[in-house]
Amino acid sequence: MEQASDYVGAGFVKEARRMHLGEAPERPIWGEAKPEEAKALIDDGIPVAPLPFLPTRKSN
């Protein structure tokens, strides 16, 4: 999954919302979100899930 997706770091929440609204192209992304931020995304109908692994890379 890491190799087939883009790491967006702390910008995860913003980028997930942009994709959901059609403001950015949809693609697999991963990054960081606080629990309350992840819940807000889910409440707004934006699908998110915790990573099933520990990331091996963090690069932009």
PDB file with SEQRES, HELIX, SHEET and CRYST1 records, atoms N, CA, C and O in Angstrom:
SEQRES   1 A   60  MET GLU GLN ALA SER ASP TYR VAL GLY ALA GLY PHE VAL          
SEQRES   2 A   60  LYS GLU ALA ARG ARG MET HIS LEU GLY GLU ALA PRO GLU          
SEQRES   3 A   60  ARG PRO ILE TRP GLY GLU ALA LYS PRO GLU GLU ALA LYS          
SEQRES   4 A   60  ALA LEU ILE ASP ASP GLY ILE PRO VAL ALA PRO LEU PRO          
SEQRES   5 A   60  PHE LEU PRO THR ARG LYS SER ASN                              
HELIX    1 AA1 GLU A    2  ALA A    4  5                                   3    
HELIX    2 AA2 PHE A   12  HIS A   20  1                                   9    
HELIX    3 AA3 PRO A   35  ASP A   43  1                                   9    
SHEET    1 AA1 2 ASP A   6  GLY A   9  0                                        
SHEET    2 AA1 2 ILE A  29  GLY A  31  1                                        
CRYST1    1.000    1.000    1.000  90.00  90.00  90.00 P 1           1          
ATOM      1  N   MET A   1       0.816  -1.185   0.000  1.00  0.00           N  
ATOM      2  CA  MET A   1       0.000   0.000   0.000  1.00  0.00           C  
ATOM      3  C   MET A   1       0.866   1.258   0.000  1.00  0.00           C  
ATOM      4  O   MET A   1       0.566   2.213  -0.716  1.00  0.00           O  
ATOM      5  N   GLU A   2       1.930   1.269   0.790  1.00  0.00           N  
ATOM      6  CA  GLU A   2       2.790   2.450   0.852  1.00  0.00           C  
ATOM      7  C   GLU A   2       3.318   2.835  -0.525  1.00  0.00           C  
ATOM      8  O   GLU A   2       3.360   4.017  -0.867  1.00  0.00           O  
ATOM      9  N   GLN A   3       3.712   1.860  -1.299  1.00  0.00           N  
ATOM     10  CA  GLN A   3       4.318   2.133  -2.602  1.00  0.00           C  
ATOM     11  C   GLN A   3       3.288   2.583  -3.635  1.00  0.00           C  
ATOM     12  O   GLN A   3       3.638   3.236  -4.618  1.00  0.00           O  
ATOM     13  N   ALA A   4       2.034   2.241  -3.417  1.00  0.00           N  
ATOM     14  CA  ALA A   4       0.986   2.567  -4.392  1.00  0.00           C  
ATOM     15  C   ALA A   4       0.145   3.759  -3.954  1.00  0.00           C  
ATOM     16  O   ALA A   4      -0.940   3.976  -4.493  1.00  0.00           O  
ATOM     17  N   SER A   5       0.631   4.543  -2.977  1.00  0.00           N  
ATOM     18  CA  SER A   5      -0.135   5.690  -2.500  1.00  0.00           C  
ATOM     19  C   SER A   5       0.811   6.849  -2.215  1.00  0.00           C  
ATOM     20  O   SER A   5       2.026   6.674  -2.129  1.00  0.00           O  
ATOM     21  N   ASP A   6       0.230   8.031  -2.072  1.00  0.00           N  
ATOM     22  CA  ASP A   6       1.008   9.238  -1.808  1.00  0.00           C  
ATOM     23  C   ASP A   6       0.951   9.587  -0.334  1.00  0.00           C  
ATOM     24  O   ASP A   6      -0.120   9.627   0.270  1.00  0.00           O  
ATOM     25  N   TYR A   7       2.125   9.839   0.239  1.00  0.00           N  
ATOM     26  CA  TYR A   7       2.205  10.307   1.618  1.00  0.00           C  
ATOM     27  C   TYR A   7       1.973  11.809   1.620  1.00  0.00           C  
ATOM     28  O   TYR A   7       2.729  12.554   0.997  1.00  0.00           O  
ATOM     29  N   VAL A   8       0.930  12.263   2.318  1.00  0.00           N  
ATOM     30  CA  VAL A   8       0.616  13.692   2.376  1.00  0.00           C  
ATOM     31  C   VAL A   8       0.844  14.275   3.768  1.00  0.00           C  
ATOM     32  O   VAL A   8       0.558  15.449   4.003  1.00  0.00           O  
ATOM     33  N   GLY A   9       1.350  13.474   4.676  1.00  0.00           N  
ATOM     34  CA  GLY A   9       1.729  13.943   5.999  1.00  0.00           C  
ATOM     35  C   GLY A   9       0.605  14.603   6.776  1.00  0.00           C  
ATOM     36  O   GLY A   9      -0.525  14.115   6.812  1.00  0.00           O  
ATOM     37  N   ALA A  10       0.944  15.732   7.399  1.00  0.00           N  
ATOM     38  CA  ALA A  10      -0.020  16.462   8.219  1.00  0.00           C  
ATOM     39  C   ALA A  10      -1.133  17.081   7.376  1.00  0.00           C  
ATOM     40  O   ALA A  10      -2.137  17.537   7.923  1.00  0.00           O  
ATOM     41  N   GLY A  11      -0.970  17.101   6.059  1.00  0.00           N  
ATOM     42  CA  GLY A  11      -1.992  17.635   5.170  1.00  0.00           C  
ATOM     43  C   GLY A  11      -3.059  16.620   4.807  1.00  0.00           C  
ATOM     44  O   GLY A  11      -3.873  16.875   3.919  1.00  0.00           O  
ATOM     45  N   PHE A  12      -3.071  15.465   5.480  1.00  0.00           N  
ATOM     46  CA  PHE A  12      -4.006  14.394   5.136  1.00  0.00           C  
ATOM     47  C   PHE A  12      -5.462  14.840   5.177  1.00  0.00           C  
ATOM     48  O   PHE A  12      -6.212  14.598   4.231  1.00  0.00           O  
ATOM     49  N   VAL A  13      -5.863  15.486   6.259  1.00  0.00           N  
ATOM     50  CA  VAL A  13      -7.265  15.883   6.421  1.00  0.00           C  
ATOM     51  C   VAL A  13      -7.669  16.854   5.314  1.00  0.00           C  
ATOM     52  O   VAL A  13      -8.711  16.688   4.681  1.00  0.00           O  
ATOM     53  N   LYS A  14      -6.846  17.854   5.089  1.00  0.00           N  
ATOM     54  CA  LYS A  14      -7.139  18.849   4.052  1.00  0.00           C  
ATOM     55  C   LYS A  14      -7.220  18.196   2.671  1.00  0.00           C  
ATOM     56  O   LYS A  14      -8.132  18.489   1.898  1.00  0.00           O  
ATOM     57  N   GLU A  15      -6.271  17.315   2.361  1.00  0.00           N  
ATOM     58  CA  GLU A  15      -6.263  16.677   1.037  1.00  0.00           C  
ATOM     59  C   GLU A  15      -7.434  15.714   0.871  1.00  0.00           C  
ATOM     60  O   GLU A  15      -8.009  15.626  -0.214  1.00  0.00           O  
ATOM     61  N   ALA A  16      -7.791  14.997   1.921  1.00  0.00           N  
ATOM     62  CA  ALA A  16      -8.945  14.092   1.848  1.00  0.00           C  
ATOM     63  C   ALA A  16     -10.226  14.882   1.568  1.00  0.00           C  
ATOM     64  O   ALA A  16     -11.064  14.460   0.771  1.00  0.00           O  
ATOM     65  N   ARG A  17     -10.367  16.026   2.228  1.00  0.00           N  
ATOM     66  CA  ARG A  17     -11.546  16.882   1.978  1.00  0.00           C  
ATOM     67  C   ARG A  17     -11.528  17.435   0.555  1.00  0.00           C  
ATOM     68  O   ARG A  17     -12.565  17.457  -0.108  1.00  0.00           O  
ATOM     69  N   ARG A  18     -10.379  17.878   0.082  1.00  0.00           N  
ATOM     70  CA  ARG A  18     -10.278  18.414  -1.286  1.00  0.00           C  
ATOM     71  C   ARG A  18     -10.680  17.352  -2.311  1.00  0.00           C  
ATOM     72  O   ARG A  18     -11.392  17.652  -3.269  1.00  0.00           O  
ATOM     73  N   MET A  19     -10.231  16.129  -2.114  1.00  0.00           N  
ATOM     74  CA  MET A  19     -10.579  15.042  -3.042  1.00  0.00           C  
ATOM     75  C   MET A  19     -12.072  14.764  -2.967  1.00  0.00           C  
ATOM     76  O   MET A  19     -12.715  14.576  -4.000  1.00  0.00           O  
ATOM     77  N   HIS A  20     -12.633  14.733  -1.764  1.00  0.00           N  
ATOM     78  CA  HIS A  20     -14.058  14.460  -1.576  1.00  0.00           C  
ATOM     79  C   HIS A  20     -14.923  15.519  -2.268  1.00  0.00           C  
ATOM     80  O   HIS A  20     -15.984  15.204  -2.807  1.00  0.00           O  
ATOM     81  N   LEU A  21     -14.467  16.759  -2.249  1.00  0.00           N  
ATOM     82  CA  LEU A  21     -15.209  17.865  -2.858  1.00  0.00           C  
ATOM     83  C   LEU A  21     -14.936  18.027  -4.353  1.00  0.00           C  
ATOM     84  O   LEU A  21     -15.527  18.886  -5.007  1.00  0.00           O  
ATOM     85  N   GLY A  22     -14.038  17.198  -4.891  1.00  0.00           N  
ATOM     86  CA  GLY A  22     -13.710  17.282  -6.306  1.00  0.00           C  
ATOM     87  C   GLY A  22     -12.722  18.382  -6.636  1.00  0.00           C  
ATOM     88  O   GLY A  22     -12.556  18.730  -7.805  1.00  0.00           O  
ATOM     89  N   GLU A  23     -12.064  18.936  -5.632  1.00  0.00           N  
ATOM     90  CA  GLU A  23     -11.094  20.001  -5.843  1.00  0.00           C  
ATOM     91  C   GLU A  23      -9.695  19.472  -6.136  1.00  0.00           C  
ATOM     92  O   GLU A  23      -8.821  20.230  -6.557  1.00  0.00           O  
ATOM     93  N   ALA A  24      -9.478  18.184  -5.919  1.00  0.00           N  
ATOM     94  CA  ALA A  24      -8.201  17.530  -6.191  1.00  0.00           C  
ATOM     95  C   ALA A  24      -8.513  16.170  -6.801  1.00  0.00           C  
ATOM     96  O   ALA A  24      -9.549  15.579  -6.497  1.00  0.00           O  
ATOM     97  N   PRO A  25      -7.626  15.664  -7.660  1.00  0.00           N  
ATOM     98  CA  PRO A  25      -7.880  14.355  -8.254  1.00  0.00           C  
ATOM     99  C   PRO A  25      -7.868  13.251  -7.184  1.00  0.00           C  
ATOM    100  O   PRO A  25      -7.052  13.275  -6.262  1.00  0.00           O  
ATOM    101  N   GLU A  26      -8.775  12.299  -7.323  1.00  0.00           N  
ATOM    102  CA  GLU A  26      -8.811  11.187  -6.375  1.00  0.00           C  
ATOM    103  C   GLU A  26      -7.629  10.269  -6.614  1.00  0.00           C  
ATOM    104  O   GLU A  26      -7.285   9.943  -7.750  1.00  0.00           O  
ATOM    105  N   ARG A  27      -7.016   9.863  -5.513  1.00  0.00           N  
ATOM    106  CA  ARG A  27      -5.887   8.940  -5.550  1.00  0.00           C  
ATOM    107  C   ARG A  27      -5.711   8.383  -4.152  1.00  0.00           C  
ATOM    108  O   ARG A  27      -6.210   8.971  -3.193  1.00  0.00           O  
ATOM    109  N   PRO A  28      -5.020   7.275  -4.009  1.00  0.00           N  
ATOM    110  CA  PRO A  28      -4.777   6.753  -2.661  1.00  0.00           C  
ATOM    111  C   PRO A  28      -3.768   7.643  -1.928  1.00  0.00           C  
ATOM    112  O   PRO A  28      -2.687   7.929  -2.444  1.00  0.00           O  
ATOM    113  N   ILE A  29      -4.134   8.071  -0.731  1.00  0.00           N  
ATOM    114  CA  ILE A  29      -3.246   8.901   0.090  1.00  0.00           C  
ATOM    115  C   ILE A  29      -3.173   8.335   1.494  1.00  0.00           C  
ATOM    116  O   ILE A  29      -4.030   7.560   1.918  1.00  0.00           O  
ATOM    117  N   TRP A  30      -2.135   8.739   2.203  1.00  0.00           N  
ATOM    118  CA  TRP A  30      -2.041   8.413   3.622  1.00  0.00           C  
ATOM    119  C   TRP A  30      -1.247   9.512   4.309  1.00  0.00           C  
ATOM    120  O   TRP A  30      -0.455  10.212   3.680  1.00  0.00           O  
ATOM    121  N   GLY A  31      -1.475   9.652   5.625  1.00  0.00           N  
ATOM    122  CA  GLY A  31      -0.787  10.671   6.397  1.00  0.00           C  
ATOM    123  C   GLY A  31      -1.277  10.638   7.834  1.00  0.00           C  
ATOM    124  O   GLY A  31      -1.752   9.612   8.321  1.00  0.00           O  
ATOM    125  N   GLU A  32      -1.154  11.760   8.494  1.00  0.00           N  
ATOM    126  CA  GLU A  32      -1.530  11.833   9.903  1.00  0.00           C  
ATOM    127  C   GLU A  32      -2.818  12.616  10.096  1.00  0.00           C  
ATOM    128  O   GLU A  32      -3.098  13.587   9.392  1.00  0.00           O  
ATOM    129  N   ALA A  33      -3.590  12.160  11.074  1.00  0.00           N  
ATOM    130  CA  ALA A  33      -4.797  12.870  11.502  1.00  0.00           C  
ATOM    131  C   ALA A  33      -5.016  12.567  12.977  1.00  0.00           C  
ATOM    132  O   ALA A  33      -4.804  11.443  13.433  1.00  0.00           O  
ATOM    133  N   LYS A  34      -5.436  13.570  13.703  1.00  0.00           N  
ATOM    134  CA  LYS A  34      -5.791  13.360  15.105  1.00  0.00           C  
ATOM    135  C   LYS A  34      -7.105  12.578  15.135  1.00  0.00           C  
ATOM    136  O   LYS A  34      -7.886  12.650  14.186  1.00  0.00           O  
ATOM    137  N   PRO A  35      -7.356  11.837  16.205  1.00  0.00           N  
ATOM    138  CA  PRO A  35      -8.601  11.047  16.268  1.00  0.00           C  
ATOM    139  C   PRO A  35      -9.857  11.871  16.002  1.00  0.00           C  
ATOM    140  O   PRO A  35     -10.763  11.410  15.307  1.00  0.00           O  
ATOM    141  N   GLU A  36      -9.920  13.091  16.551  1.00  0.00           N  
ATOM    142  CA  GLU A  36     -11.109  13.909  16.340  1.00  0.00           C  
ATOM    143  C   GLU A  36     -11.222  14.374  14.883  1.00  0.00           C  
ATOM    144  O   GLU A  36     -12.328  14.558  14.375  1.00  0.00           O  
ATOM    145  N   GLU A  37     -10.083  14.563  14.215  1.00  0.00           N  
ATOM    146  CA  GLU A  37     -10.101  14.930  12.797  1.00  0.00           C  
ATOM    147  C   GLU A  37     -10.592  13.760  11.943  1.00  0.00           C  
ATOM    148  O   GLU A  37     -11.383  13.946  11.018  1.00  0.00           O  
ATOM    149  N   ALA A  38     -10.118  12.562  12.260  1.00  0.00           N  
ATOM    150  CA  ALA A  38     -10.559  11.376  11.524  1.00  0.00           C  
ATOM    151  C   ALA A  38     -12.057  11.157  11.717  1.00  0.00           C  
ATOM    152  O   ALA A  38     -12.765  10.823  10.767  1.00  0.00           O  
ATOM    153  N   LYS A  39     -12.543  11.345  12.951  1.00  0.00           N  
ATOM    154  CA  LYS A  39     -13.981  11.191  13.206  1.00  0.00           C  
ATOM    155  C   LYS A  39     -14.784  12.213  12.412  1.00  0.00           C  
ATOM    156  O   LYS A  39     -15.844  11.883  11.880  1.00  0.00           O  
ATOM    157  N   ALA A  40     -14.297  13.451  12.325  1.00  0.00           N  
ATOM    158  CA  ALA A  40     -15.003  14.489  11.568  1.00  0.00           C  
ATOM    159  C   ALA A  40     -15.070  14.115  10.088  1.00  0.00           C  
ATOM    160  O   ALA A  40     -16.094  14.340   9.442  1.00  0.00           O  
ATOM    161  N   LEU A  41     -13.990  13.546   9.543  1.00  0.00           N  
ATOM    162  CA  LEU A  41     -14.014  13.098   8.149  1.00  0.00           C  
ATOM    163  C   LEU A  41     -15.081  12.020   7.959  1.00  0.00           C  
ATOM    164  O   LEU A  41     -15.869  12.078   7.015  1.00  0.00           O  
ATOM    165  N   ILE A  42     -15.101  11.048   8.854  1.00  0.00           N  
ATOM    166  CA  ILE A  42     -16.080   9.959   8.770  1.00  0.00           C  
ATOM    167  C   ILE A  42     -17.496  10.514   8.898  1.00  0.00           C  
ATOM    168  O   ILE A  42     -18.388  10.111   8.152  1.00  0.00           O  
ATOM    169  N   ASP A  43     -17.707  11.434   9.835  1.00  0.00           N  
ATOM    170  CA  ASP A  43     -19.031  12.047  10.015  1.00  0.00           C  
ATOM    171  C   ASP A  43     -19.495  12.777   8.756  1.00  0.00           C  
ATOM    172  O   ASP A  43     -20.695  12.872   8.497  1.00  0.00           O  
ATOM    173  N   ASP A  44     -18.545  13.290   7.977  1.00  0.00           N  
ATOM    174  CA  ASP A  44     -18.860  14.003   6.738  1.00  0.00           C  
ATOM    175  C   ASP A  44     -18.945  13.074   5.531  1.00  0.00           C  
ATOM    176  O   ASP A  44     -19.093  13.537   4.400  1.00  0.00           O  
ATOM    177  N   GLY A  45     -18.852  11.765   5.766  1.00  0.00           N  
ATOM    178  CA  GLY A  45     -18.983  10.800   4.679  1.00  0.00           C  
ATOM    179  C   GLY A  45     -17.716  10.550   3.891  1.00  0.00           C  
ATOM    180  O   GLY A  45     -17.767  10.000   2.791  1.00  0.00           O  
ATOM    181  N   ILE A  46     -16.588  10.944   4.437  1.00  0.00           N  
ATOM    182  CA  ILE A  46     -15.303  10.736   3.773  1.00  0.00           C  
ATOM    183  C   ILE A  46     -14.680   9.474   4.358  1.00  0.00           C  
ATOM    184  O   ILE A  46     -14.368   9.435   5.548  1.00  0.00           O  
ATOM    185  N   PRO A  47     -14.494   8.436   3.531  1.00  0.00           N  
ATOM    186  CA  PRO A  47     -13.975   7.177   4.073  1.00  0.00           C  
ATOM    187  C   PRO A  47     -12.496   7.264   4.447  1.00  0.00           C  
ATOM    188  O   PRO A  47     -11.658   7.650   3.632  1.00  0.00           O  
ATOM    189  N   VAL A  48     -12.195   6.904   5.677  1.00  0.00           N  
ATOM    190  CA  VAL A  48     -10.829   6.825   6.175  1.00  0.00           C  
ATOM    191  C   VAL A  48     -10.701   5.571   7.031  1.00  0.00           C  
ATOM    192  O   VAL A  48     -11.690   5.042   7.537  1.00  0.00           O  
ATOM    193  N   ALA A  49      -9.482   5.116   7.180  1.00  0.00           N  
ATOM    194  CA  ALA A  49      -9.229   3.941   8.018  1.00  0.00           C  
ATOM    195  C   ALA A  49      -7.814   4.035   8.568  1.00  0.00           C  
ATOM    196  O   ALA A  49      -6.930   4.590   7.915  1.00  0.00           O  
ATOM    197  N   PRO A  50      -7.593   3.498   9.759  1.00  0.00           N  
ATOM    198  CA  PRO A  50      -6.230   3.485  10.286  1.00  0.00           C  
ATOM    199  C   PRO A  50      -5.363   2.544   9.456  1.00  0.00           C  
ATOM    200  O   PRO A  50      -5.852   1.568   8.886  1.00  0.00           O  
ATOM    201  N   LEU A  51      -4.081   2.849   9.396  1.00  0.00           N  
ATOM    202  CA  LEU A  51      -3.168   1.979   8.653  1.00  0.00           C  
ATOM    203  C   LEU A  51      -3.025   0.641   9.364  1.00  0.00           C  
ATOM    204  O   LEU A  51      -2.907   0.596  10.588  1.00  0.00           O  
ATOM    205  N   PRO A  52      -3.034  -0.442   8.606  1.00  0.00           N  
ATOM    206  CA  PRO A  52      -2.886  -1.760   9.211  1.00  0.00           C  
ATOM    207  C   PRO A  52      -1.421  -2.139   9.403  1.00  0.00           C  
ATOM    208  O   PRO A  52      -1.117  -3.314   9.611  1.00  0.00           O  
ATOM    209  N   PHE A  53      -0.505  -1.168   9.337  1.00  0.00           N  
ATOM    210  CA  PHE A  53       0.920  -1.431   9.455  1.00  0.00           C  
ATOM    211  C   PHE A  53       1.615  -0.178   9.964  1.00  0.00           C  
ATOM    212  O   PHE A  53       1.023   0.901   9.971  1.00  0.00           O  
ATOM    213  N   LEU A  54       2.852  -0.312  10.385  1.00  0.00           N  
ATOM    214  CA  LEU A  54       3.656   0.848  10.739  1.00  0.00           C  
ATOM    215  C   LEU A  54       4.352   1.333   9.472  1.00  0.00           C  
ATOM    216  O   LEU A  54       5.023   0.539   8.812  1.00  0.00           O  
ATOM    217  N   PRO A  55       4.221   2.577   9.117  1.00  0.00           N  
ATOM    218  CA  PRO A  55       4.851   3.091   7.906  1.00  0.00           C  
ATOM    219  C   PRO A  55       6.367   2.932   7.941  1.00  0.00           C  
ATOM    220  O   PRO A  55       6.998   3.109   8.983  1.00  0.00           O  
ATOM    221  N   THR A  56       6.937   2.598   6.797  1.00  0.00           N  
ATOM    222  CA  THR A  56       8.388   2.474   6.707  1.00  0.00           C  
ATOM    223  C   THR A  56       9.027   3.693   6.106  1.00  0.00           C  
ATOM    224  O   THR A  56      10.241   3.871   6.196  1.00  0.00           O  
ATOM    225  N   ARG A  57       8.208   4.554   5.480  1.00  0.00           N  
ATOM    226  CA  ARG A  57       8.755   5.759   4.865  1.00  0.00           C  
ATOM    227  C   ARG A  57       7.857   6.956   5.159  1.00  0.00           C  
ATOM    228  O   ARG A  57       6.652   6.820   5.372  1.00  0.00           O  
ATOM    229  N   LYS A  58       8.466   8.101   5.162  1.00  0.00           N  
ATOM    230  CA  LYS A  58       7.743   9.372   5.262  1.00  0.00           C  
ATOM    231  C   LYS A  58       8.502  10.346   4.383  1.00  0.00           C  
ATOM    232  O   LYS A  58       9.548  10.866   4.771  1.00  0.00           O  
ATOM    233  N   SER A  59       7.969  10.588   3.203  1.00  0.00           N  
ATOM    234  CA  SER A  59       8.611  11.540   2.290  1.00  0.00           C  
ATOM    235  C   SER A  59       7.556  12.235   1.481  1.00  0.00           C  
ATOM    236  O   SER A  59       6.492  11.670   1.226  1.00  0.00           O  
ATOM    237  N   ASN A  60       7.829  13.447   1.073  1.00  0.00           N  
ATOM    238  CA  ASN A  60       6.889  14.214   0.263  1.00  0.00           C  
ATOM    239  C   ASN A  60       7.200  14.073  -1.184  1.00  0.00           C  
ATOM    240  O   ASN A  60       6.510  14.653  -2.022  1.00  0.00           O  
TER     241      ASN A  60                                                      
END                                                                             
